[in-house]
């Protein structure tokens, strides 16, 4: 018996493999099964009733055959719809492949003089943008192609390791502007499981409009983003080490886990920006390359002079050595921040929550513009009041 079952199983496996390779085989099997079912099943079912009247038997058999035929017809329609859907998907995939190939060809278009044919290239750029929004599986391939195009075809790469202010920056060409527009408007894949990275490091993107751009995990190291509009941009886990963000607009930007070490943020608008620290490894599960340790939002030694950080959440962020001259921290959450050697001259700490702040000294607080309604640890508040009573009263009363 066991040997018989093994042989049956082997036969079915072989038949299944052939059916996958040759669909007409199993289609023929289904048709044969349907014919046998229509002939034999009604006869078998009626025979169970023990009716001796031939006419009544024939009537019941016909009724059962009609019912089985309807069922099989429904199955056939379902199979037809499935194949039609598959053919439609294959056709769509083919169309996307053709569009993708044509768009790539357009990216390298040149005119009769050997110069870039900008009009044709723009068509290719926007075609790739449309495909990226329609096909999630092609999204990152297209983004990689477009960012590679920027690096290869622009003169915007910053040669020196120190970011310049960008006062003498070169104007963006139409094709580069168009690619940045595509990136800005692109939809981030909903099923993205890995932290893919747009590579825009060392590029001069002065004044670029990237409002609401999906730049999660992007490499913007030493990029010049002076005066760039990054309102509501998704900059989670972005590498902004040494980036020039002077006077950039980062209103309500999501900078959770971003690396802002040595970034220039003088005059930047970070009002209500999310600079939340990454506390749980689950937040980065499967997203970190080579099992690197968990990264946290960091502003160590960042230049934030005159920056607007009103209502920003910086809980647990390191501001060690940061330049915070005249920075607006009104209503900001600064719980457990590391303020070691941070320069707070003229900083506005009205309503800021400084509970549990690390390495914060009364000498640093004596230099701020105001502490009105600020939340301080009791020990720190008493120390400031005892050592600088006049200054303490001045700072507290100033905004009344």
C-alpha positions in Angstrom: 0.0 0.0 0.0 2.8 2.4 0.9 4.6 1.6 -2.4 1.4 2.4 -4.3 1.0 5.8 -2.5 4.6 6.6 -3.3 4.1 5.8 -6.9 0.9 7.9 -7.0 2.7 10.8 -5.3 5.6 10.5 -7.8 3.2 10.5 -10.7 1.3 13.5 -9.5 4.5 15.5 -8.9 5.7 14.7 -12.5 2.3 15.6 -13.9 2.3 18.9 -11.9 5.7 19.8 -13.2 4.6 19.1 -16.8 1.3 21.0 -16.2 3.3 24.1 -15.1 5.5 23.9 -18.1 2.7 23.0 -20.5 -0.6 24.5 -19.3 -2.6 22.8 -22.1 -2.0 19.5 -20.4 -3.9 20.4 -17.2 -6.5 22.3 -19.2 -7.1 19.1 -21.1 -7.3 17.2 -17.8 -9.9 19.7 -16.5 -12.0 19.3 -19.7 -11.9 15.5 -19.4 -12.8 15.7 -15.7 -15.7 18.0 -16.6 -17.1 15.7 -19.3 -16.8 12.6 -17.0 -18.5 14.5 -14.2 -21.4 15.6 -16.4 -22.0 12.0 -17.5 -21.3 10.0 -14.4 -22.0 12.1 -11.4 -25.7 12.8 -12.1 -26.2 9.0 -12.8 -24.4 8.1 -9.6 -26.3 10.7 -7.5 -29.8 9.6 -8.8 -29.0 5.9 -8.4 -28.6 6.6 -4.6 -32.4 7.4 -4.4 -33.4 3.9 -5.6 -36.1 5.2 -8.0 -37.4 2.6 -10.5 -39.2 5.0 -12.8 -37.0 5.6 -15.8 -38.6 8.9 -16.8 -38.2 10.3 -13.3 -34.6 9.1 -13.2 -33.9 10.8 -16.5 -35.5 14.0 -15.4 -33.4 14.1 -12.1 -30.2 13.3 -14.0 -30.9 16.2 -16.4 -31.5 18.5 -13.5 -28.2 17.5 -11.9 -26.4 17.8 -15.2 -27.8 21.3 -15.6 -26.6 22.2 -12.1 -23.1 20.7 -12.6 -22.9 22.5 -16.0 -23.6 25.8 -14.3 -21.0 25.1 -11.7 -18.4 24.1 -14.3 -19.3 27.1 -16.4 -18.7 29.4 -13.4 -15.3 27.7 -12.9 -14.5 28.1 -16.5 -15.4 31.8 -16.4 -13.2 32.2 -13.3 -10.3 30.5 -15.0 -10.8 32.7 -18.1 -10.8 35.9 -16.0 -7.7 34.7 -14.2 -5.8 34.2 -17.5 -7.1 37.5 -18.8 -5.8 39.2 -15.7 -2.4 37.5 -16.1 -2.2 38.5 -19.8 -3.1 42.0 -18.8 -0.3 42.1 -16.2 2.2 40.7 -18.6 1.1 43.3 -21.2 1.5 46.1 -18.6 4.9 44.7 -17.6 5.9 44.7 -21.2 4.7 48.3 -21.7 6.6 49.4 -18.6 9.8 47.7 -19.9 9.4 49.4 -23.3 8.8 52.8 -21.6 11.7 52.2 -19.3 14.1 51.3 -22.2 13.0 54.3 -24.3 13.4 56.7 -21.3 16.9 55.4 -20.7 17.8 56.0 -24.3 16.4 59.5 -24.1 18.6 60.3 -21.1 21.7 60.0 -23.3 20.3 61.9 -26.2 22.6 64.4 -28.1 21.9 66.7 -31.0 23.7 66.9 -34.3 26.5 68.9 -32.8 27.1 66.4 -30.0 25.6 68.5 -27.3 23.0 67.2 -24.9 19.5 67.3 -26.4 17.8 68.8 -23.3 14.3 68.6 -24.6 14.6 64.9 -25.3 16.4 64.3 -22.0 13.6 66.1 -20.1 11.1 63.7 -21.7 13.1 60.7 -20.5 13.5 62.1 -17.0 9.7 62.7 -16.5 8.9 59.4 -18.1 11.1 57.7 -15.5 9.4 59.7 -12.8 6.0 58.4 -13.9 7.2 54.8 -14.0 8.7 55.2 -10.5 5.3 56.2 -9.2 3.5 53.4 -11.0 5.9 50.5 -10.4 7.2 50.2 -6.8 9.6 47.4 -7.8 11.3 49.8 -10.3 11.3 52.8 -7.9 14.8 52.4 -6.4 16.4 51.5 -9.7 15.0 54.6 -11.3 16.1 56.8 -8.3 19.6 55.3 -8.6 19.7 56.1 -12.3 18.5 59.7 -11.8 21.0 60.5 -9.0 23.8 58.9 -11.0 22.8 61.2 -13.8 23.1 64.2 -11.6 26.6 63.2 -10.4 27.8 62.4 -14.0 26.2 65.3 -15.9 26.4 68.2 -13.6 29.2 70.5 -12.5 27.6 70.8 -9.1 29.8 68.4 -7.1 31.6 70.2 -4.3 35.4 69.6 -4.7 36.5 70.9 -1.3 35.7 69.0 1.9 34.5 72.3 3.5 31.1 73.4 2.2 31.1 76.9 0.8 28.2 79.3 1.4 27.1 79.0 -2.1 27.1 82.7 -2.9 28.9 81.9 -6.2 27.1 78.7 -7.0 26.4 77.7 -10.5 22.9 77.7 -11.8 21.2 74.3 -12.0 20.6 73.2 -15.5 17.1 72.3 -16.7 17.7 68.5 -16.6 19.2 68.6 -13.1 16.3 70.8 -11.9 13.8 68.3 -13.5 15.4 65.3 -11.7 15.2 67.1 -8.4 11.5 67.9 -9.1 10.9 64.2 -9.9 12.6 63.2 -6.6 10.6 65.9 -4.7 7.3 64.6 -6.1 8.1 60.9 -6.0 6.0 58.6 -3.8 8.0 56.5 -1.3 7.3 52.7 -1.9 4.8 51.6 0.7 6.3 48.1 0.9 9.9 49.2 1.1 11.6 46.8 3.6 15.2 48.0 3.3 16.8 51.4 3.9 17.7 52.3 0.3 19.7 55.5 0.0 19.6 58.3 -2.5 23.2 59.3 -3.1 23.3 63.1 -3.2 26.5 63.7 -1.2 28.8 66.6 -2.0 26.3 68.2 -4.4 25.6 71.9 -4.6 21.8 72.1 -4.1 21.7 75.7 -3.0 18.1 77.0 -2.9 16.6 73.7 -4.1 12.8 73.2 -3.7 12.4 69.9 -1.9 9.2 70.5 0.0 7.7 67.2 1.2 10.4 65.3 -0.6 10.9 61.6 0.4 14.6 61.6 1.3 14.5 58.8 3.9 18.0 57.4 4.4 19.5 59.6 1.8 23.3 60.4 1.8 23.5 64.2 1.8 27.0 64.4 3.4 28.7 67.7 2.9 25.9 68.7 0.5 25.2 72.4 0.0 21.5 72.9 0.9 21.8 76.6 1.9 18.4 78.3 1.6 16.8 75.0 0.4 13.1 74.5 1.1 12.8 71.2 3.0 9.4 71.9 4.7 7.7 68.6 5.7 10.5 66.6 4.0 11.1 63.1 5.2 14.7 63.0 6.3 14.6 60.0 8.6 18.0 58.4 9.1 19.5 60.8 6.6 23.3 61.4 6.6 23.6 65.2 6.8 27.2 65.2 8.3 28.8 68.5 7.4 25.9 69.6 5.3 25.4 73.3 4.7 21.8 74.1 5.9 22.3 77.8 6.6 18.9 79.5 6.3 17.3 76.3 5.1 13.6 75.9 5.8 13.1 72.7 7.7 9.7 73.5 9.2 8.1 70.3 10.5 10.7 68.2 8.7 11.1 64.7 9.9 14.8 64.3 11.0 14.3 61.3 13.2 17.6 59.6 13.6 19.4 61.9 11.2 23.1 62.5 11.5 23.7 66.3 11.7 27.2 66.2 13.1 29.2 69.3 12.0 26.2 70.5 10.0 25.9 74.3 9.4 22.5 75.3 10.6 23.0 79.0 11.1 19.7 80.8 10.5 17.9 77.5 9.6 14.2 77.3 10.4 13.7 74.0 12.3 10.4 75.0 13.9 8.5 72.0 15.0 11.0 69.7 13.3 11.2 66.1 14.6 14.7 65.3 15.8 13.6 62.3 17.9 16.3 60.0 19.1 16.1 56.3 18.0 15.5 54.4 21.3 14.5 51.0 20.1 16.4 48.7 17.8 13.0 47.6 16.4 12.8 51.0 14.8 15.8 50.1 12.6 15.3 46.4 12.3 16.4 45.3 8.9 17.3 48.9 7.9 20.9 49.2 9.0 23.7 48.1 6.8 26.2 45.6 8.1 24.5 45.4 11.5 25.8 48.9 12.5 24.9 50.0 16.0 21.7 52.1 16.4 22.2 55.6 15.3 20.7 58.6 17.1 19.8 62.1 16.0 22.9 64.1 16.7 23.7 67.8 16.6 27.2 67.6 18.1 29.3 70.7 17.2 26.5 71.8 14.8 26.3 75.5 14.1 22.7 76.6 15.0 23.3 80.3 15.6 20.0 82.2 14.9 18.2 79.0 14.0 14.5 78.6 14.8 13.9 75.5 16.8 10.6 76.5 18.3 8.5 73.6 19.5 11.1 71.1 18.2 11.4 67.8 19.9 15.1 67.2 20.7 14.7 64.8 23.7 17.9 62.9 24.3 19.7 64.5 21.3 23.4 65.4 21.8 24.2 69.1 21.4 27.7 68.8 22.7 29.8 71.7 21.5 27.0 73.1 19.4 26.9 76.8 18.6 23.5 77.9 19.8 24.0 81.7 19.8 20.6 83.5 19.6 18.9 80.2 18.8 15.1 80.1 19.4 14.2 77.1 21.6 10.8 78.5 22.6 8.6 75.6 23.7 11.2 73.1 22.6 11.5 69.7 24.3 15.1 69.5 25.6 14.8 66.7 28.1 18.0 64.8 28.7 19.9 66.6 26.0 23.7 66.7 26.2 24.7 70.4 26.4 28.3 69.9 27.3 30.3 72.9 26.2 27.3 74.1 24.1 27.3 77.9 23.6 24.0 79.3 24.6 24.7 83.1 24.4 21.4 84.9 23.7 19.4 81.7 23.3 15.7 81.9 23.8 14.6 79.2 26.3 11.1 80.5 27.0 8.9 77.6 27.9 11.6 75.0 27.0 11.6 71.7 28.9 15.2 71.2 30.2 14.4 68.5 32.7 17.3 66.0 33.0 19.6 68.0 30.7 23.1 66.6 30.9 26.2 68.7 31.5 24.2 71.9 31.7 25.9 74.5 33.9 24.6 77.6 35.6 27.3 79.5 33.7 25.8 78.5 30.4 22.3 79.5 31.6 23.6 82.9 32.8 24.3 83.7 29.1 20.8 83.0 27.7 18.3 85.6 26.7 15.4 84.3 28.8 14.3 81.3 30.9 10.7 82.5 31.3 8.5 79.5 32.1 11.4 77.1 31.3 11.4 73.8 33.1 14.7 73.1 35.0 15.8 70.5 37.5 15.2 71.9 41.0 18.9 71.6 41.9 19.9 73.6 38.8 17.3 76.2 39.4 18.3 76.7 43.0 22.0 76.9 42.1 21.3 79.6 39.5 19.1 81.5 42.0 21.7 81.3 44.8 24.8 82.2 42.6 23.2 84.7 40.3 20.1 86.1 42.2 19.9 89.3 40.2 20.5 87.6 36.9 18.0 84.9 37.8 15.3 87.4 38.6 16.1 89.3 35.4 15.8 86.3 33.2 12.6 85.1 34.8 10.9 88.5 34.8 12.0 89.7 31.4 9.2 88.2 29.5 6.4 89.0 31.9 
